[in-house]
Amino acid sequence: MNAQHYGDLFREAYATLHGGHHGEFEDASARDAGEPMETYLARTRSESLGTLHKRLLAAAPPPALQKAHQLLADLLTNAATADEALAEQVRAYQCGQFHESVTHSDRLQELVVASQRMDRDLINELRGLPPEVLAELAIDL
């Protein structure tokens, strides 16, 4: 994979994690008949994160981006896990299982804190890269 293609993939994954719309649901499957909107949105986001994660793991990053690459892959995994915890929390709450809902909420909070730390580490890692590496990949900070 050349630097431009890797840069495209890196930017797509980063934008998806940060609320970007860079092709996020291009390949999303159709909403199933009777599927609640929140279920559809959770499923398509999970599919999108999973696809991006697989593509990122299959890519060979430039040597200077090894650590940033791993942090981004870890962030994608953590985002999918957080989405699952949120869905479990909502399901438990809707079923009146409030103690279980709080347990899932606590787990979600741990995942969000971990994501914040990893995201900060990723940004610091990128800021520490030589400008020519960032320019070659078209990564703007």
C-alpha positions in Angstrom: 0.0 0.0 0.0 1.5 3.3 -1.0 1.7 6.3 1.3 -1.3 8.1 -0.3 -3.6 5.1 0.1 -2.4 4.5 3.6 -3.0 8.2 4.4 -6.5 7.9 2.9 -7.3 4.9 5.2 -5.8 6.6 8.2 -7.8 9.8 7.7 -11.0 7.8 7.1 -10.6 5.8 10.3 -9.7 8.9 12.3 -12.6 10.9 10.9 -15.0 8.1 11.6 -13.9 8.0 15.2 -14.3 11.7 15.6 -17.7 12.2 14.1 -16.6 12.6 10.5 -18.7 11.4 7.6 -15.8 10.3 5.3 -17.7 7.4 3.7 -18.9 6.2 7.1 -22.0 4.5 5.9 -21.3 4.0 2.2 -21.5 0.3 2.5 -24.1 0.1 5.2 -26.7 -2.6 4.7 -30.3 -1.7 4.3 -32.5 -1.3 7.4 -34.4 -4.6 8.1 -38.1 -4.5 8.1 -39.3 -3.7 11.6 -35.8 -2.9 12.8 -35.8 0.0 15.3 -33.8 3.0 14.2 -31.5 2.8 17.2 -30.7 -0.9 16.3 -30.1 0.0 12.7 -27.8 2.8 13.6 -25.9 0.7 16.1 -25.6 -2.2 13.6 -24.4 -0.1 10.7 -21.9 1.8 12.9 -20.6 -1.6 14.2 -20.3 -2.8 10.6 -18.4 0.4 9.6 -16.0 0.2 12.6 -15.4 -3.5 11.9 -14.7 -3.0 8.3 -12.3 -0.1 9.0 -10.5 -2.1 11.7 -10.0 -5.0 9.3 -8.7 -2.7 6.6 -6.4 -0.9 9.0 -5.0 -4.2 10.3 -4.4 -5.4 6.8 -2.5 -2.3 5.9 1.3 -1.9 6.3 1.9 1.5 7.8 5.1 3.5 7.1 7.7 2.7 9.8 7.3 6.2 11.3 3.6 5.5 11.9 3.7 2.1 13.6 2.8 3.5 17.0 0.1 5.8 15.6 -1.3 2.9 13.5 -1.6 0.7 16.6 -3.2 3.4 18.6 -5.8 4.0 15.9 -6.5 0.3 15.6 -6.9 0.2 19.4 -9.3 3.2 19.3 -11.5 1.4 16.7 -11.7 -1.7 18.9 -12.5 0.4 21.9 -15.2 2.4 20.0 -16.9 -0.9 19.0 -16.7 -2.2 22.6 -18.1 1.1 23.9 -21.0 1.0 21.4 -21.8 -2.5 22.7 -21.7 -1.4 26.3 -24.0 1.5 25.5 -26.5 -0.8 23.8 -26.4 -3.2 26.7 -27.0 -0.3 29.1 -30.0 0.9 27.1 -31.4 -2.6 26.9 -31.1 -3.1 30.6 -32.7 0.2 31.4 -35.6 -0.4 29.0 -36.2 -3.8 30.7 -36.3 -2.2 34.1 -33.0 -3.8 35.1 -31.6 -0.6 36.7 -28.8 -2.2 38.7 -27.5 -4.0 35.5 -28.0 -0.7 33.6 -25.7 1.1 36.1 -23.1 -1.7 35.7 -23.1 -1.2 32.0 -22.9 2.5 32.4 -19.9 2.2 34.6 -18.2 0.0 32.0 -19.0 2.5 29.3 -17.5 5.3 31.4 -14.2 3.2 31.7 -14.2 2.8 27.9 -14.7 6.5 27.3 -11.9 7.4 29.6 -9.6 4.8 27.9 -10.6 6.3 24.5 -9.8 9.8 25.7 -6.3 8.7 26.8 -5.6 6.7 23.6 -6.8 9.6 21.5 -4.6 12.1 23.4 -1.7 9.6 22.9 -2.4 9.4 19.2 -2.5 13.1 18.7 0.8 13.5 20.7 2.3 10.8 18.6 1.2 12.5 15.4 2.5 15.8 16.5 5.9 14.3 17.2 6.3 13.0 13.6 8.4 14.9 11.2 6.4 17.3 9.1 7.4 15.5 5.8 5.8 12.3 7.0 2.6 14.1 7.8 2.7 15.9 4.5 3.3 12.7 2.5 0.2 11.2 4.1 -1.8 14.4 3.9 -2.5 14.3 7.6 -3.2 17.8 9.0 -3.1 18.5 12.7 
